[in-house]
């Protein structure tokens, strides 16, 4: 396969097919991320796209390009969730049956939404790659037409329509930052952007737990990366495609990674400051910008793609807590106090003088390792920032309280 299989004209044709189907999503300037990154950052809000993700674009374009005979056989796809919804919606529009193979631990919200669009969902494997193998097996067994989530020219062309919108909305764009899983999104973006303006830099961001495209680029060949689960489940792909690998090598300027706490922090910032919900994969460009992972962007106009908003609400509390802990706005610590009347009150009075709000307290007189006459206390506090925590901990130690931050 070669990169010539995806062209600017294909992307323009995809945009015509998507009229009345995909929304032109907004481009929103963010002061918070701009101040952190030292550049002008605009968010491309694909989390507000139909189905909650950019994936609708590529999936619909692919199904629209199928012959009536191919559609009559039914379509099958593998997905962590967002491509699933795009394929299910497109299949419904064209009156064909869709079967979607998803990892067993795909977010429940994505599974329910996919079924809501009328698709038959098969849960298989722990990661996308195992679900994809099951989809290929069913395709051969039942004669379905396979709609690949990233390694397909028409899917890539559909995703590339985002870059056409970006350059119409902000013609002076200098850098585009986007997530990378299998590489379909960034491939389409890069082909379109570089074809229209070769000076634009295109930067990809992967989860540190699953950097398969980065590992492949560094190896000079496609490799399978046996990574770990990540908050960015939408980009947890072990092996990039042949076509997307070739396109990324040719068009993408750099790939960086972000860790789990950085992803959680970006989700929290987008929720609080940008008033928008991003799933893990959708937040990784902001995470990279917030944490100084991208060089050479000082004072430049940068577009960060918020690729999806289909976060599992069951995980929201955990994600928000992780973000609050990382930004020192929530503190968990254990200490030891004398087991005497009034000692707990002294501790709480000291904390109150530092304006830290107590969320919860645990009191364990029989905890292992605590000497007779003492009791272990665990506290969860709301705090303002890192400096606030440092001053509080310093004072606690001065007053004789050991502090073990969790």
Buried (B, 14 or more C-beta within 10 A) or exposed (E): BEBEBBBBEBBBBBBEBBEEBBBBBBBBEBEBBBEBBBBBBBBBBBBBBBBBBBBBBBBBBBBBBBEEEBBEBBBBBBBBBBBBBBBBBBBBEBEBBBBBBBBEBBBEBBBEBBBEBEBBBBBBBEBBBBBBEBBBEBBEEEEBBBBBBBBBBBBBBBBBBBBBBBBEBBEEBBBBBBBBBBBBBBBBBBBBBBBBBEEBBBBBBBBBBBBBBBBBBEEEEBBEBEBEBBBBBBBBBBBBBEBBBBBBEBBBBBBBBBBBBBBBBBBBBBBBEBEBBBBBBBBBBBBBBBBEBBEEBEEBBBBBBBBBBBBBEEBEEEBBBBBBBBBBBBBBBBBBBEBEEEBBEBBBEBBEEBEBEEEEEEEEEEBEEBEEEBBBBBBBBBBBEEEBBEEBBEBBEEEEBEBEEE
